Amino acid sequence: MAKTKEAAFIGSIDQGTSSTRFIIYDRESRCVGSHQVEFTQHYPQAGWVEHDPMEILESVRVCMAKAVDKASAGGHNVDAALKAIGLTNQRETTLVWSKSTGRPLYNAIVWMDVRTTSICRRLEKEIPGGRTHFVATCGLPISTYFSAMKLIWLMENVDAVREGIKKKDALFGTIDSWLIWNLTGGVKGGLHVTDVSNASRTMLMNLKTLDWDKPTLETLKIPAEILPKIISNSEIIGKITKGWPLVDLPIAGCLGDQHAAMVGQACKKGEAKSTYGTGAFILRNTGEEVVQSTHGLLTTLAFKLGPKAPANYALEGSIAIAGAAVQWLRDSLEIIKSASEIEELASQVDSTGGVYFVPAFNGLFAPWWRDDARGVCIGITGFTSKAHIARAVLESMCFQVMDVLDSMHKDAKGSDKGEFLLRVDGGATVNNLLMQIQADLLGSPVVRPADIETTALGAAYAAGLAVGVWTEEEIFASGEKSKTDTTFRPLLNEELRKKKVGCWFKAVERTFDLADLSI
C-alpha cells in the first residue's frame, strides 16, 4: 500500500465493550506493536450494565504507552515516524460529565443496558407513530439500545446530571467524545466533538443533514447545549496534550466500532460484513442512498471519510449477545475455563443433539426487537452433554447472524448480483468451527481476512487518510488483500439446513414474553 519508502506509522485506539487496545500499524497495514487491557463490567441490577469512565481513560493511557514501548523494542522508530492516531469505540454507551471538574456525573451506561425499558414504553404511548416515530429522521426505532434513551434516564434519575445541566456545566457524549475531550485537554480546553457514525447511533442526528435534529431534541426535551459538535470520520480533530503519551500527535480519525470495521474490511456498496465480539453486528453498505428497512433492520450511517466527502449509508442488524454467551459459559456456568476452549469442546459432537439455545439475556435486537424476550435452552434430554450445549451456543451466534442477513437480502429487493460473500472479523472468528457453522447455516461462503481485528485497522485507515499516509483508492483496493483470506464454504445440504432453521424459529418464539419471570 505504500506511496513512498519513507517510514510512517499510524496508531489506533480501539475501545471496546470489555477491553481497550492500542495498535500501531506501518504503511503496509501490519501491526508493529499493540497492548490490550481488560476493564471491569459493573452490573448494579439485573439488566443494568455500567462502565467506570475513569477506568476506561486509564486503560487507554496504559495501552498507548505500552504499545509504543513494544514497537520501539521491535526496532521501529515510532517516536519519529508516528503520523497520527485514529479512534474507534463501543457505540451508544452514554455518559455525562462536568466540564469544570472533568469528572463523570454517573457511570457510563453501556449499550446493552435495558434499564430504559419503561421510558421506551412511555414514549411509545405519548408520541404519535409510537416506536417508529423517529425512524424517518434518524433511521432508528425507540429502543433501550440507543443513547437518547439512556440520556433521558440520566436526566430523570441522577440529581448531579440534572444540576449540571441547570448550571450549564454538563457535557453529554458517547465514549469517543469522552476520550477526545480528555486527550485534547479536558478541563483545559478539551474538544467536545463526536463523529457522524457515533452520532447516528444516538437517535438524535438527522441522517440527511448530518446534524442534530431540532424537532427530535424538542420532543425528547434534550438541551442542545450539552451535545458535542458532529464531525466527519477522517479529518485532523486536534492534538494530544500533556499528561498523555504521544504529546502533540494529531487525532485524525474517529468511527464507531462497526463503522470502523466496514472501512477495515473495505466494504463497498452492496457488500456486507459481520463483526463477532461481545455482540455481533452486521452492516451492508448501501452507498449514498438512505435505505429504510421494512424487515426489522436499522438505517444508519456507514462512514464519511472527510469533511467534504460524500456520506455512505448502511443497513444494520445488531445482535446483543454473541461472544458474551461464551463468556457466560466460562464465568457463570464454568463449563469452560477459557473462551478458546469452546471450539474443542463443541467439536466433540457432530450436532447439538436437538438442543437449541437462544441467548436473549436482555431481550432480542434485530430483526425481532423484543425486549420482553429472555434466554432459553430447549430440546434437552438425558443424552445432552456439555459438548452439545457448547455447540448450541456457537450455533446460536450463527443463527442470529443468519436472521439479520435474511432481512438484508429482502430489503435489497433483488439488487444482489453474483455469489453473496459474508466478510467476517472480530476475535471470535479465530474459531474455525464457528465460521464453518456460519457458512453452513447461511448456505453462502464466509470470508475471513488474515487480520481479523479490522475495527482498529479501519480507525487507522481513517486517520492515515486524513494525514496523507494512504489514499482512499489504496484503502478500498481489495484485490491484494484477498490472497491471504480464508474462505469457508457451506457443506450442509439444503434440506437439513432448512429443517434446522425451522427449529431455530421455534426456539426464538419460546423466548417471547418472559421478562416477568424474574419477579
N, C-alpha and C positions, 0 to 999 in steps of 0.2 A: 504493500500500500504506500510505500514511501515516495515522497515527492523529491527529496534530496537525500544525501547521505549524512546530513547534519543530525546529530543526536537530538531527540526530542522525546519527552515523556509527558504523559497526562495522568493525573491522579483521579480516583473516583471514590467518593463516599457512598456506600450502599447501606442505608439504614433500614433494616427490615423489622418484621414483627417480633422476632426473638433474638436477633443479633445485629451487630454493626460490623461492617468491614471497610477497610480502605485498601484499594488495589491500585498499583502503578503499572501502566501499560507503556510499551515502546511504540514506535511508529508502525510496527508490523502487527499491532494488536495483541502482543504477547505480554503476559503478566511477568514483571521482573521483581515484584515484591508485594506482599499482602499480609494483613493481620486481621484477625476476627475476634470479637468479644461478644459473649452472650450476656444478656441483661435480664433482670427479674420481671416475671409476669405477675401482676397483682390481681387477685380475684376476691374483691371485698364481699360479694354476694353471688348467688347463682345467676349466671348470665351477664355479670359485670366483669369487664377486663380493663385494667389500667396499666400505664407505664409511668415511671418516675422520670420527668423530663430532664432533671439534673443528672441522673444516671446515664441517660442517653447522651447528653453532652460529654460526659467524662469518657464514655465508650468511644466516641468519635475522636477525642483528643488522644487517647491511648493508641487507637488503631493507626492514626496518621503518623505518630512518632515512630511506632514500631515497624510499620511498613517501609518507611524511609530508611530506617536502620538496616532492615533486611535487604532492601535493594542496594544500598551502599556496600553492605558486606558481600554482595554478589558481584561487586566490581562495576556497578552502574553509577555514573556521576549524576544522580538525580538532583542534587542541590543546585547544580549549574544548568541542567537541561530540562527541569520540570517546567512546563509552559503554563499550565492551568489545572484546575480541578473541576470535575463535574460532581453533581449530587443527585442521588435518587433515593426515594424514601417510601415507606409504607403510606398508602393513601388513606384519606378520610379520618385518620386518627387526629383528634381535636384537642387543642389546649388554648387557654387564655392566660396571659402573663402580664405583670406590671412593667410598664415601660420606665418607671422611675427606679425600681429596685432590681429589675431583671429576674425576679422570682416568679415561678408559676403560681397561679392563684388556686390551682387544683391539679391533681394528676392528669396526665393525658388520657382521654377516653378513647380506647382502641376501636378500630373499625368493626370488629366482630361483636362488640358490646351491644346488648339488647335492652338496656335499661330505659330506652326511649319509646318502648312499645306503646305505652299509654298516651304519650304525646302524639305519636303517629295516628292512633285510633281517633283521638280528639280532633286532630286537624282534618282527617278524612271526613268526619261528620260536619265540621264547621265550614269547610271550603268547598265551593261549587266545583264539581268534577271529581271530588274525593281524591283517592290515591293517585290518580294520573293528572291532577290539576297542573303540575309544573312540567310535565313531560315535553310539551311543545316548546318550552323555553330552554330547559336545561337537559332534556333527554332522560331524566331520572324520575322514578316514582317516589312517593313518600315512603320512606323506609328507615329503619333503625341504622342501616348501613352508612348513611351519608352524614357529612359533617354538620349540616344545618340543624338536624335534629339533636345532635349532641350539644351544639352551642345553645340551643333553646333550653335544654336540660340544665346546663351550667348557669344560664341567666335566671332560671326559675328556682334553682335549688341551692346555689352556692352564694352566700352573703358577700364574700370577698369579690366575686365576679360582678355582682350587681353594684357593689360600692365602687369598684374600679371603673366600670362603665359610667357611672354617675359622675365620678371625678375626672373623667376623660383620661384615665391612666391605664386603661385596659387595651391589650392588643390580642386579637384572635389570629390563629394560624394553624395550619397543618404542620407536620414535623419539618418539612422543608423550610417554612417561614421561620420557625424557631431556630433551626440550625444556622440559616443565613444571617438572621438578626444577630445572633451571638458571634458568629465568625467575623462579621464585619464591624464589630464594635460594641454590640449590646447597648447598655445604658449610655455609652459614649458615642452615639450617632449610628447605631446599627441600622441596617437597611431592612425595612418591613415590606417584603415582597413575597409573591408566590408565582408559580408558573402556570401557564394555561391548562396543563394536564391536571395538576393538583386542584386548581380552581374549578375544573369541570366536574370534580367529584364532591363538591360541597352542596350542590342543588341551588347555588346562588348565582352562578355565572350563566349568562346568555350565550348559547353555543354559536350564535351567528355574529354577535357584536364582539364576543370575547371580552366582555366587561361585566362587572356586577350588575345584575338586573334589578333596577329600582322598584318595579311593582312587586317582585318577589320579596325584597327586603322589607317593603312596607307591609305586605301581607303577614310576614313572619315576625314583624316588629324587631328586626335586627338592625342596629345602628351602623351606617356605612363607615363611620369614622374608625371603627375598630378593625376594619378589613384591610389586608395588605394590597399593595399595588400589583396588578397582574402583568407579567412579562412573558416573553417567548421562551422556548426551551433552549435556545442557543444564542447567547449574547454575553458580553462581559458585564456581569452584575455588579461586582465590587471586588475589593481586595481583602485578604485575610489580615487581621490586625494583631497587635502584640498580645501575648498571652496564649497564643496558639502556635503549633508547629507551622512551618511554611509561611512565615510572615511576608506580606506584600504579594503573595501569589494570587492571580485573578481567579475568582469563581466565575466560570463561563458557561456552565450548562446546568440545567435543573429539570428533572422529569419525575413524575410519579413512577413507581417501580414497574408497573405493567406497560407503561408507555415507553420507558427506557428499554425494556425487553424487546418491544417491537422494533426499535431502532437498532438494538444489538443484533437482532435476527434479520435486519434489512427487509422488513415486511413491506412490500409494495402493495398497490391497490389490488384487492381480491385475494390477498394472502393472509393466512391466519397463523397464530402462534398460541401455545398453551404453556403457561409457567406453573410449575408444580412446587409449591412451598408449603407454608402453613395452610393456606387455602390453595385453590387453583383458579387461574384467570385466563380466559380465552378471549382474544381480541382478533377481529378481522378488519383490515384496513379497507375503508370504503372510498378512499380518495378524498377529493374536495367536496364530496356530496354528503350532506347530513341525511342519513337513512333512519327513519323511525321504524322500530321493530313492531311487528304485530304478533310476535311469538315469545314474549316474555324476556327479551333481551334489553340491554341499556344502550342508548346512543351516547357516545362520548367523544371527546377529542382524542385523536391519536398522537399527533405531535405538530409543532410549528417550529421549524428549525431556523429561526432568525426573525427579527422584528418585522422585516418586510417579506418574509417567506409566506407562501400560502399555507393555510391550516389543512391538515389531513384529519379525517374523522374516522371513527371505528364503531362497529357493533361489539358489545362486550357481554360475556356471561361470566359471572363471578360465583365461585363455589367457596363457601365459608370454611369447610373442614376437608382438607386433603391430607397433607403430611401431618397435620395436627392429630389425625386419627392414629397414626403410627406412634406419635408421642404419647397418646393416651394408652395404647397397648404397653408401651415401655414404662411410663410413670405411674399410671393409675392401676392397671391390671398386672403389671410386672410379668407379662408373658414373654417379653424380650428384654435384654439388658441394654441394647443399643439399637438405634434405628436401622443400622446397616444389617442387623441380624434377620430382619423380616423376609428378605429375599430367600435366604437359605431355608428358613422355616416354612414359608409358603411353597417352596419348590419340592417339599417332601410329599406333597399330594398333587395330583394332576387336575383336580377340580375342587370346588368348595364343598362337595358332598351335599348340595342342595341348600347351603347356608347363604343368606343374603343379609348384608349389613348396610344400613343407611345412617351415616354419621350426622344426623340432624341435631347436633348438640344444642345449638342456639337457633333452631329453625332452618329453613332451606332458602337459599338465594335462587338465582336464575336456573331454569326458566319457571320454577314453581312459585317463588315468592310467598312462602308460608311461614310466618313467624310463630305459628301455633304448632309447628312440627317439632318432634323430638326423636332422638335416635332409637332405632330398633335393630334387633338381630333376630331373624326368623329362619325357620327351617331346621332348627337344632334338634338332633336326635341323640340317642346313646352312642352312635357312631362318631359324632362330631368331636374333633380334636382341636388343640390349639393351632395346629397347622391349617386346618380348614378355616378357622376364624381369621388367621393371618392372611390367607389367600382372599377371603371375602372382603377384608379391609382394603387390600390392593385393588380388587375388582370395583369396590365402591368408588374409589377415586376415578377409575376409568369410565364407569357408567355415568358419573356426573358430568364428565367432560363430553361424553357422547350425547347426553341430553342437550347440552348447550350447542354443540356443533349441528345437531339435527335442526334446532331452531334457526341457526345461522343459515343453513342451506335453504330453509323455507323462506327466510327473509331475502335471500339472494335472488329469488324468483327466476331461476334458470340462468343466472349470469355466470355460473361456474363453467369454466372451459378446461377440458382435458382432465387428467387424473388429479384428484384432490390430495394434497400432501399437508399433513399437520406438522408444523415446526414446533419442537418442544425444547424447554430449558428449565433450569431450576435444580436444586440439589437432589430431589427425588429421582430425577431422570437417570442417575447412575445405575438405578435398579433395572437391569435388563429384562427381568420377568415382568415388571410393571409396564415397560414400554411394549413388550410383546402382547400382553393382555390388552393394552390400549389399541394397538393395531388390529387385534382380533375383534374387539367389540365395535370398532369403527367400521371395519371392513375396508380400511384405507391405510396407506403407508404412513408411518411416523418417522420423522427425520430429526435426529439428534446431532447437534453440532459438536465439534471437538471440544470447544469451550462452552460448557453448559451454563456458566454464570454470565449470561448475556445482559442481565439487568445492569450490572456495574459497567459492562462494556458499552452499553447504549449511552449511559451518562458521560462516559469518557469520550465517545464519538461526538456528542453534542458540544462538549467543551472544546474538543480539538478542532471541530468545525469553526467555532467562533474565533479561535486564535490562529487559524490557518495551518494546523498540522495535517488535517485531512480536508478533502473536498466532499461534497455530497455525493458526487458520482463514485468516488472511491468507497464511501461507506456502503452504498447500495449495490456495488458490483458483487453479486453473489457467486459468480462463476468460480472464482479462485478459492472460495471457501468450501464449496461443495465436495471437493476432493477428499476432505477429512471427515465428512459427515458419516454417521451410521444410520442406515435405513432399516426399519423393522416392517416387514410385510405381513399382512394377515394370513394366518394358517388355519383359522377356524372355518368350517363350512357354513354357508349362509343359513341353512335350515336351523342348525344348532344356535347360531348367533341370534336369530330372531326369537327363538324359544327362550334364550337367556334374557334377552331384552324384555320380553313379556313378563317374565318372573320378576325382573327388577322393578317394573312399573307397579306390580302388585305390592312389592315391599315398600316402595315410596308412598303409596296410598295408605299403608298401615301407619305411617308417621304422623298423619294429619290429626289435628285437634287433640293433641296430647299434652299441651302446655300446662293444663290444670292438674296434671298428675302429681306435681311437686307440692301441692297444698297439703 
